[in-house]
Amino acid sequence: MYVVLQYLDEHGGFGMRKDIEHYVSTHVSFTYWESEPNGPYTHWQQAMRLGARAFEKAGYIERNGEIWTLTPDGKEVYDMGESAMPEVIDSVW
């Protein structure tokens, strides 16, 4: 999810879901399993969508259709750095 927040921060705080997915796919090295289909999406795409739902409920991002927006709380989480993500993710699950 850090890469999602990174994209949003680098693009003025918002972006289209398909552009975010493309950015993630070019900035993250996935395992074979993560790249395998899981229904209509790959495992990593499913995980990203579940994470986005959790981050939305926590108030870190807003999703309005295909447009995702970084909230002020999400910016604070992003500014904590990638090393803080495991703790942040644990807190939203």
N, CA, C and O atoms as a GROMACS GRO file, in nm:
protein
  372
    1MET      N    1   0.081  -0.120   0.000
    1MET     CA    2   0.000   0.000   0.000
    1MET      C    3   0.086   0.126   0.000
    1MET      O    4   0.040   0.233  -0.040
    2TYR      N    5   0.210   0.113   0.044
    2TYR     CA    6   0.297   0.231   0.044
    2TYR      C    7   0.313   0.285  -0.098
    2TYR      O    8   0.313   0.407  -0.118
    3VAL      N    9   0.327   0.197  -0.195
    3VAL     CA   10   0.346   0.242  -0.334
    3VAL      C   11   0.220   0.314  -0.384
    3VAL      O   12   0.230   0.407  -0.463
    4VAL      N   13   0.104   0.272  -0.339
    4VAL     CA   14  -0.020   0.342  -0.375
    4VAL      C   15  -0.017   0.484  -0.319
    4VAL      O   16  -0.047   0.580  -0.390
    5LEU      N   17   0.019   0.496  -0.190
    5LEU     CA   18   0.028   0.629  -0.129
    5LEU      C   19   0.135   0.713  -0.199
    5LEU      O   20   0.117   0.834  -0.218
    6GLN      N   21   0.244   0.649  -0.238
    6GLN     CA   22   0.352   0.719  -0.308
    6GLN      C   23   0.300   0.775  -0.441
    6GLN      O   24   0.326   0.891  -0.474
    7TYR      N   25   0.229   0.694  -0.516
    7TYR     CA   26   0.173   0.741  -0.643
    7TYR      C   27   0.082   0.862  -0.619
    7TYR      O   28   0.095   0.964  -0.686
    8LEU      N   29  -0.008   0.848  -0.524
    8LEU     CA   30  -0.103   0.957  -0.498
    8LEU      C   31  -0.029   1.085  -0.458
    8LEU      O   32  -0.064   1.193  -0.504
    9ASP      N   33   0.072   1.072  -0.373
    9ASP     CA   34   0.149   1.189  -0.331
    9ASP      C   35   0.221   1.253  -0.449
    9ASP      O   36   0.223   1.375  -0.462
   10GLU      N   37   0.280   1.171  -0.535
   10GLU     CA   38   0.356   1.222  -0.650
   10GLU      C   39   0.267   1.282  -0.758
   10GLU      O   40   0.315   1.357  -0.844
   11HIS      N   41   0.138   1.252  -0.755
   11HIS     CA   42   0.047   1.298  -0.860
   11HIS      C   43  -0.059   1.394  -0.804
   11HIS      O   44  -0.174   1.392  -0.847
   12GLY      N   45  -0.019   1.477  -0.711
   12GLY     CA   46  -0.107   1.582  -0.662
   12GLY      C   47  -0.216   1.535  -0.568
   12GLY      O   48  -0.311   1.609  -0.542
   13GLY      N   49  -0.205   1.413  -0.517
   13GLY     CA   50  -0.301   1.366  -0.419
   13GLY      C   51  -0.416   1.284  -0.475
   13GLY      O   52  -0.503   1.241  -0.400
   14PHE      N   53  -0.418   1.262  -0.606
   14PHE     CA   54  -0.527   1.180  -0.662
   14PHE      C   55  -0.480   1.108  -0.788
   14PHE      O   56  -0.379   1.143  -0.848
   15GLY      N   57  -0.556   1.005  -0.824
   15GLY     CA   58  -0.525   0.932  -0.946
   15GLY      C   59  -0.634   0.834  -0.981
   15GLY      O   60  -0.718   0.800  -0.897
   16MET      N   61  -0.632   0.789  -1.104
   16MET     CA   62  -0.725   0.688  -1.151
   16MET      C   63  -0.675   0.550  -1.110
   16MET      O   64  -0.554   0.524  -1.112
   17ARG      N   65  -0.766   0.462  -1.072
   17ARG     CA   66  -0.729   0.329  -1.026
   17ARG      C   67  -0.640   0.257  -1.127
   17ARG      O   68  -0.540   0.196  -1.088
   18LYS      N   69  -0.674   0.262  -1.255
   18LYS     CA   70  -0.595   0.190  -1.356
   18LYS      C   71  -0.453   0.246  -1.365
   18LYS      O   72  -0.359   0.171  -1.389
   19ASP      N   73  -0.437   0.378  -1.347
   19ASP     CA   74  -0.303   0.438  -1.349
   19ASP      C   75  -0.224   0.397  -1.225
   19ASP      O   76  -0.103   0.374  -1.232
   20ILE      N   77  -0.293   0.389  -1.113
   20ILE     CA   78  -0.227   0.345  -0.989
   20ILE      C   79  -0.183   0.200  -1.004
   20ILE      O   80  -0.072   0.166  -0.965
   21GLU      N   81  -0.269   0.115  -1.058
   21GLU     CA   82  -0.233  -0.026  -1.079
   21GLU      C   83  -0.113  -0.037  -1.172
   21GLU      O   84  -0.024  -0.119  -1.148
   22HIS      N   85  -0.110   0.041  -1.277
   22HIS     CA   86   0.005   0.038  -1.369
   22HIS      C   87   0.132   0.081  -1.295
   22HIS      O   88   0.237   0.018  -1.311
   23TYR      N   89   0.124   0.186  -1.217
   23TYR     CA   90   0.239   0.234  -1.141
   23TYR      C   91   0.289   0.125  -1.045
   23TYR      O   92   0.409   0.098  -1.038
   24VAL      N   93   0.197   0.064  -0.973
   24VAL     CA   94   0.235  -0.043  -0.880
   24VAL      C   95   0.302  -0.157  -0.957
   24VAL      O   96   0.403  -0.210  -0.912
   25SER      N   97   0.246  -0.194  -1.071
   25SER     CA   98   0.301  -0.306  -1.147
   25SER      C   99   0.441  -0.279  -1.198
   25SER      O  100   0.516  -0.374  -1.224
   26THR      N  101   0.480  -0.152  -1.213
   26THR     CA  102   0.613  -0.119  -1.262
   26THR      C  103   0.711  -0.083  -1.150
   26THR      O  104   0.830  -0.065  -1.176
   27HIS      N  105   0.661  -0.071  -1.027
   27HIS     CA  106   0.748  -0.032  -0.915
   27HIS      C  107   0.764  -0.139  -0.808
   27HIS      O  108   0.836  -0.119  -0.710
   28VAL      N  109   0.696  -0.251  -0.825
   28VAL     CA  110   0.702  -0.359  -0.727
   28VAL      C  111   0.741  -0.487  -0.799
   28VAL      O  112   0.690  -0.517  -0.906
   29SER      N  113   0.831  -0.563  -0.739
   29SER     CA  114   0.867  -0.695  -0.793
   29SER      C  115   0.777  -0.798  -0.727
   29SER      O  116   0.782  -0.817  -0.605
   30PHE      N  117   0.696  -0.865  -0.806
   30PHE     CA  118   0.601  -0.962  -0.753
   30PHE      C  119   0.656  -1.103  -0.766
   30PHE      O  120   0.732  -1.134  -0.858
   31THR      N  121   0.616  -1.188  -0.673
   31THR     CA  122   0.649  -1.330  -0.682
   31THR      C  123   0.565  -1.392  -0.794
   31THR      O  124   0.470  -1.331  -0.843
   32TYR      N  125   0.601  -1.512  -0.831
   32TYR     CA  126   0.523  -1.584  -0.931
   32TYR      C  127   0.378  -1.595  -0.887
   32TYR      O  128   0.287  -1.567  -0.964
   33TRP      N  129   0.357  -1.636  -0.761
   33TRP     CA  130   0.222  -1.653  -0.708
   33TRP      C  131   0.144  -1.521  -0.712
   33TRP      O  132   0.027  -1.521  -0.749
   34GLU      N  133   0.206  -1.411  -0.673
   34GLU     CA  134   0.138  -1.281  -0.673
   34GLU      C  135   0.094  -1.240  -0.813
   34GLU      O  136  -0.004  -1.168  -0.830
   35SER      N  137   0.167  -1.287  -0.913
   35SER     CA  138   0.136  -1.251  -1.052
   35SER      C  139   0.034  -1.344  -1.117
   35SER      O  140  -0.014  -1.318  -1.227
   36GLU      N  141   0.002  -1.453  -1.049
   36GLU     CA  142  -0.093  -1.549  -1.103
   36GLU      C  143  -0.236  -1.497  -1.096
   36GLU      O  144  -0.271  -1.423  -1.004
   37PRO      N  145  -0.319  -1.536  -1.193
   37PRO     CA  146  -0.460  -1.495  -1.190
   37PRO      C  147  -0.532  -1.549  -1.067
   37PRO      O  148  -0.506  -1.660  -1.020
   38ASN      N  149  -0.623  -1.468  -1.016
   38ASN     CA  150  -0.709  -1.505  -0.905
   38ASN      C  151  -0.847  -1.453  -0.941
   38ASN      O  152  -0.889  -1.347  -0.895
   39GLY      N  153  -0.918  -1.528  -1.025
   39GLY     CA  154  -1.042  -1.477  -1.082
   39GLY      C  155  -1.007  -1.378  -1.191
   39GLY      O  156  -0.915  -1.404  -1.270
   40PRO      N  157  -1.077  -1.266  -1.198
   40PRO     CA  158  -1.049  -1.170  -1.306
   40PRO      C  159  -0.922  -1.086  -1.284
   40PRO      O  160  -0.878  -1.015  -1.374
   41TYR      N  161  -0.864  -1.095  -1.166
   41TYR     CA  162  -0.746  -1.015  -1.131
   41TYR      C  163  -0.634  -1.106  -1.086
   41TYR      O  164  -0.656  -1.224  -1.059
   42THR      N  165  -0.513  -1.051  -1.077
   42THR     CA  166  -0.402  -1.127  -1.019
   42THR      C  167  -0.411  -1.118  -0.867
   42THR      O  168  -0.487  -1.039  -0.812
   43HIS      N  169  -0.333  -1.201  -0.801
   43HIS     CA  170  -0.331  -1.198  -0.654
   43HIS      C  171  -0.290  -1.061  -0.602
   43HIS      O  172  -0.347  -1.012  -0.504
   44TRP      N  173  -0.190  -0.998  -0.666
   44TRP     CA  174  -0.147  -0.868  -0.615
   44TRP      C  175  -0.254  -0.762  -0.636
   44TRP      O  176  -0.269  -0.672  -0.553
   45GLN      N  177  -0.329  -0.772  -0.745
   45GLN     CA  178  -0.437  -0.675  -0.767
   45GLN      C  179  -0.548  -0.693  -0.664
   45GLN      O  180  -0.604  -0.595  -0.614
   46GLN      N  181  -0.580  -0.817  -0.632
   46GLN     CA  182  -0.680  -0.844  -0.529
   46GLN      C  183  -0.633  -0.790  -0.394
   46GLN      O  184  -0.710  -0.728  -0.321
   47ALA      N  185  -0.506  -0.813  -0.362
   47ALA     CA  186  -0.452  -0.764  -0.235
   47ALA      C  187  -0.454  -0.611  -0.230
   47ALA      O  188  -0.485  -0.552  -0.126
   48MET      N  189  -0.422  -0.547  -0.342
   48MET     CA  190  -0.423  -0.401  -0.346
   48MET      C  191  -0.565  -0.348  -0.326
   48MET      O  192  -0.584  -0.250  -0.255
   49ARG      N  193  -0.662  -0.412  -0.386
   49ARG     CA  194  -0.801  -0.368  -0.372
   49ARG      C  195  -0.851  -0.387  -0.228
   49ARG      O  196  -0.922  -0.301  -0.175
   50LEU      N  197  -0.814  -0.499  -0.166
   50LEU     CA  198  -0.852  -0.520  -0.025
   50LEU      C  199  -0.783  -0.418   0.064
   50LEU      O  200  -0.844  -0.364   0.156
   51GLY      N  201  -0.655  -0.393   0.037
   51GLY     CA  202  -0.582  -0.292   0.114
   51GLY      C  203  -0.641  -0.154   0.097
   51GLY      O  204  -0.650  -0.077   0.193
   52ALA      N  205  -0.682  -0.122  -0.026
   52ALA     CA  206  -0.743   0.009  -0.051
   52ALA      C  207  -0.873   0.023   0.027
   52ALA      O  208  -0.903   0.130   0.080
   53ARG      N  209  -0.950  -0.085   0.033
   53ARG     CA  210  -1.075  -0.081   0.110
   53ARG      C  211  -1.045  -0.055   0.257
   53ARG      O  212  -1.112   0.026   0.321
   54ALA      N  213  -0.944  -0.123   0.311
   54ALA     CA  214  -0.907  -0.102   0.451
   54ALA      C  215  -0.854   0.039   0.474
   54ALA      O  216  -0.886   0.102   0.575
   55PHE      N  217  -0.772   0.089   0.381
   55PHE     CA  218  -0.719   0.225   0.394
   55PHE      C  219  -0.830   0.329   0.381
   55PHE      O  220  -0.823   0.435   0.443
   56GLU      N  221  -0.930   0.299   0.301
   56GLU     CA  222  -1.044   0.390   0.289
   56GLU      C  223  -1.122   0.395   0.420
   56GLU      O  224  -1.157   0.503   0.467
   57LYS      N  225  -1.148   0.279   0.479
   57LYS     CA  226  -1.219   0.273   0.607
   57LYS      C  227  -1.142   0.344   0.717
   57LYS      O  228  -1.201   0.403   0.807
   58ALA      N  229  -1.008   0.338   0.710
   58ALA     CA  230  -0.924   0.404   0.810
   58ALA      C  231  -0.912   0.554   0.786
   58ALA      O  232  -0.861   0.627   0.870
   59GLY      N  233  -0.959   0.600   0.669
   59GLY     CA  234  -0.954   0.743   0.638
   59GLY      C  235  -0.826   0.790   0.573
   59GLY      O  236  -0.798   0.910   0.570
   60TYR      N  237  -0.745   0.696   0.518
   60TYR     CA  238  -0.618   0.733   0.455
   60TYR      C  239  -0.634   0.768   0.308
   60TYR      O  240  -0.558   0.848   0.253
   61ILE      N  241  -0.733   0.708   0.244
   61ILE     CA  242  -0.765   0.742   0.106
   61ILE      C  243  -0.916   0.751   0.093
   61ILE      O  244  -0.991   0.699   0.176
   62GLU      N  245  -0.960   0.818  -0.012
   62GLU     CA  246  -1.101   0.819  -0.050
   62GLU      C  247  -1.109   0.764  -0.192
   62GLU      O  248  -1.023   0.791  -0.276
   63ARG      N  249  -1.214   0.686  -0.216
   63ARG     CA  250  -1.234   0.632  -0.350
   63ARG      C  251  -1.373   0.674  -0.397
   63ARG      O  252  -1.474   0.643  -0.334
   64ASN      N  253  -1.375   0.743  -0.508
   64ASN     CA  254  -1.500   0.787  -0.569
   64ASN      C  255  -1.502   0.730  -0.710
   64ASN      O  256  -1.450   0.791  -0.804
   65GLY      N  257  -1.562   0.615  -0.723
   65GLY     CA  258  -1.556   0.546  -0.852
   65GLY      C  259  -1.413   0.504  -0.880
   65GLY      O  260  -1.351   0.434  -0.800
   66GLU      N  261  -1.363   0.546  -0.992
   66GLU     CA  262  -1.227   0.508  -1.033
   66GLU      C  263  -1.121   0.606  -0.982
   66GLU      O  264  -1.001   0.582  -1.001
   67ILE      N  265  -1.163   0.715  -0.918
   67ILE     CA  266  -1.067   0.816  -0.871
   67ILE      C  267  -1.036   0.792  -0.723
   67ILE      O  268  -1.126   0.787  -0.639
   68TRP      N  269  -0.908   0.778  -0.694
   68TRP     CA  270  -0.861   0.760  -0.557
   68TRP      C  271  -0.791   0.889  -0.513
   68TRP      O  272  -0.716   0.949  -0.590
   69THR      N  273  -0.817   0.930  -0.389
   69THR     CA  274  -0.762   1.054  -0.337
   69THR      C  275  -0.691   1.030  -0.205
   69THR      O  276  -0.742   0.957  -0.119
   70LEU      N  277  -0.574   1.089  -0.189
   70LEU     CA  278  -0.498   1.082  -0.065
   70LEU      C  279  -0.554   1.184   0.033
   70LEU      O  280  -0.564   1.302   0.000
   71THR      N  281  -0.591   1.140   0.152
   71THR     CA  282  -0.644   1.232   0.254
   71THR      C  283  -0.528   1.289   0.336
   71THR      O  284  -0.416   1.239   0.327
   72PRO      N  285  -0.554   1.393   0.416
   72PRO     CA  286  -0.448   1.444   0.505
   72PRO      C  287  -0.393   1.336   0.599
   72PRO      O  288  -0.273   1.331   0.623
   73ASP      N  289  -0.480   1.249   0.652
   73ASP     CA  290  -0.432   1.139   0.736
   73ASP      C  291  -0.346   1.042   0.656
   73ASP      O  292  -0.247   0.990   0.707
   74GLY      N  293  -0.384   1.018   0.531
   74GLY     CA  294  -0.305   0.931   0.444
   74GLY      C  295  -0.169   0.991   0.415
   74GLY      O  296  -0.069   0.919   0.407
   75LYS      N  297  -0.164   1.122   0.398
   75LYS     CA  298  -0.036   1.192   0.376
   75LYS      C  299   0.054   1.175   0.497
   75LYS      O  300   0.175   1.154   0.483
   76GLU      N  301  -0.005   1.184   0.618
   76GLU     CA  302   0.074   1.163   0.740
   76GLU      C  303   0.132   1.022   0.743
   76GLU      O  304   0.248   1.002   0.779
   77VAL      N  305   0.050   0.923   0.706
   77VAL     CA  306   0.096   0.784   0.703
   77VAL      C  307   0.207   0.770   0.600
   77VAL      O  308   0.308   0.704   0.626
   78TYR      N  309   0.190   0.828   0.484
   78TYR     CA  310   0.293   0.821   0.379
   78TYR      C  311   0.423   0.884   0.428
   78TYR      O  312   0.531   0.829   0.406
   79ASP      N  313   0.413   0.998   0.495
   79ASP     CA  314   0.532   1.067   0.545
   79ASP      C  315   0.606   0.988   0.653
   79ASP      O  316   0.723   1.014   0.680
   80MET      N  317   0.538   0.892   0.715
   80MET     CA  318   0.604   0.806   0.815
   80MET      C  319   0.706   0.714   0.750
   80MET      O  320   0.798   0.666   0.816
   81GLY      N  321   0.691   0.690   0.622
   81GLY     CA  322   0.787   0.609   0.548
   81GLY      C  323   0.744   0.465   0.532
   81GLY      O  324   0.656   0.415   0.602
   82GLU      N  325   0.810   0.400   0.438
   82GLU     CA  326   0.775   0.262   0.405
   82GLU      C  327   0.796   0.167   0.522
   82GLU      O  328   0.723   0.068   0.535
   83SER      N  329   0.894   0.195   0.606
   83SER     CA  330   0.922   0.105   0.718
   83SER      C  331   0.807   0.103   0.820
   83SER      O  332   0.797   0.009   0.898
   84ALA      N  333   0.721   0.204   0.819
   84ALA     CA  334   0.607   0.208   0.911
   84ALA      C  335   0.486   0.131   0.859
   84ALA      O  336   0.391   0.109   0.933
   85MET      N  337   0.489   0.089   0.733
   85MET     CA  338   0.371   0.027   0.673
   85MET      C  339   0.324  -0.100   0.742
   85MET      O  340   0.203  -0.117   0.760
   86PRO      N  341   0.413  -0.192   0.784
   86PRO     CA  342   0.360  -0.312   0.851
   86PRO      C  343   0.275  -0.277   0.974
   86PRO      O  344   0.170  -0.338   0.996
   87GLU      N  345   0.319  -0.181   1.053
   87GLU     CA  346   0.243  -0.141   1.171
   87GLU      C  347   0.111  -0.074   1.132
   87GLU      O  348   0.007  -0.099   1.193
   88VAL      N  349   0.117   0.011   1.030
   88VAL     CA  350  -0.004   0.079   0.982
   88VAL      C  351  -0.105  -0.023   0.929
   88VAL      O  352  -0.223  -0.017   0.961
   89ILE      N  353  -0.057  -0.117   0.850
   89ILE     CA  354  -0.147  -0.218   0.793
   89ILE      C  355  -0.206  -0.304   0.903
   89ILE      O  356  -0.325  -0.335   0.898
   90ASP      N  357  -0.126  -0.342   1.001
   90ASP     CA  358  -0.180  -0.418   1.114
   90ASP      C  359  -0.290  -0.341   1.186
   90ASP      O  360  -0.387  -0.401   1.232
   91SER      N  361  -0.274  -0.210   1.196
   91SER     CA  362  -0.373  -0.131   1.270
   91SER      C  363  -0.506  -0.116   1.195
   91SER      O  364  -0.609  -0.094   1.258
   92VAL      N  365  -0.505  -0.128   1.062
   92VAL     CA  366  -0.629  -0.111   0.986
   92VAL      C  367  -0.701  -0.243   0.962
   92VAL      O  368  -0.819  -0.242   0.925
   93TRP      N  369  -0.637  -0.355   0.982
   93TRP     CA  370  -0.703  -0.485   0.965
   93TRP      C  371  -0.774  -0.514   1.090
   93TRP      O  372  -0.838  -0.619   1.101
   0.00000   0.00000   0.00000
